[in-house]
Amino acid sequence: MAANLRYHVAEEENAVVAQRLKKFPTIAGKLLREPRMKLSRMADIGGVRAVLPDQDAVYRIGARLRKNWTITKTRDYIAEPKDDGYRALHLIDRHGGRLIEVQLRTRYQDRWANAVEVMARDFAPGLKFGGGPEGVRDYFVALAEMVASLDQGRPVDAAVLARLSSLREHVDTLEAERER
């Protein structure tokens, strides 16, 4: 699938494609967090991701994949972001009898998601699932708003920048405390 995704994004400037398999502890954690989830319906055990130059490219590639692949579900987290600010276009593809998650993100969205991963791993466990210190969660929501503005070519609202500056103090304090 990753090779096929590379084919579909080849015309996009500096597109990057990656693949991954979810690790057992992450699968178990998801099953515990979502008790109604069945392993056979878990569509993100295997996944591929394309990081694309802009939002137009994300939607263009999404349309191309819906036309050429067996897409069974679409989740547009750009139009309807998650509560934590996460944005990307997710497509679920049935490939070889298995459900595979395809994530299409802009460069900014990818940087945001990677920053959340690092913060969750190093300082704020549970951040990806609504946990962690409130100030850190709020910081990443504000950062996601800034990313959305940049992706849409809009100036970043001054109130968002002020909120980010204020909340950054919480993040810096947490990092300093954890490093002691």
Order of alpha helices (4+ residues) and beta strands (2+ residues): alpha-beta-alpha-beta-alpha-beta-beta-beta-alpha-alpha-alpha
